[in-house]
């Protein structure tokens, strides 16, 4: 996932927490930020899918 996109998602999530802690929640504001988080997540998914698979990442599971 693009590092810049991850930071943008985290920044949006933290802004929601900040407005909640300040007691300035506005449903429309929170709703728009949550929608932006979802859009950014979908964008990251689209950017990542279809990429080549790295066989080095495939390993046997550890025994329990």
LINHU-V215287 format. One record per pair of residues at least 24 apart in sequence whose ideal C-beta (glycine too) atoms are under 6 Angstrom apart, sorted by the first residue. I is the first residue (numbers start at 1). GAP is how many residues later the second one is. If there is no record, write none. Layout:
i-><I/I>
gap-><GAP/GAP>
//
This chain:
i-><1/5/5/8/9/9/12/12>
gap-><43/35/39/32/28/31/24/25>
//
